[in-house]
Amino acid sequence: IERSPTELFLNKCYEELVSKSDIKFYLSTDDKNVESIFIKKFGKKILYHKKETIDRDTKEGIIDAVIDLYNLSNCSKIYGSYKSSFSDMSSEIGGINKIILEK
């Protein structure tokens, strides 16, 4: 979080919107506050999976994570966090470009 703060992702979304006003973003996060910020700022341009739980030690949490993983792997590109194995794996599954946003 320190190396890849939310502001970097918000700024990247704004940049993308300048060149592609009809763009949609898939948001994969386990932070309800971050989810709320993106929905508030970008409204219907944000696609996301509403999670049952963020506890990865439960069946529901694992299922939610896998749904996010595969949804993200179907995007045209991934903006990922520093040292995020989740971003790495999504990129590998989808064979798509991953760009790490970090300070």
Order of alpha helices (4+ residues) and beta strands (2+ residues): alpha-beta-alpha-beta-alpha-beta-alpha-beta
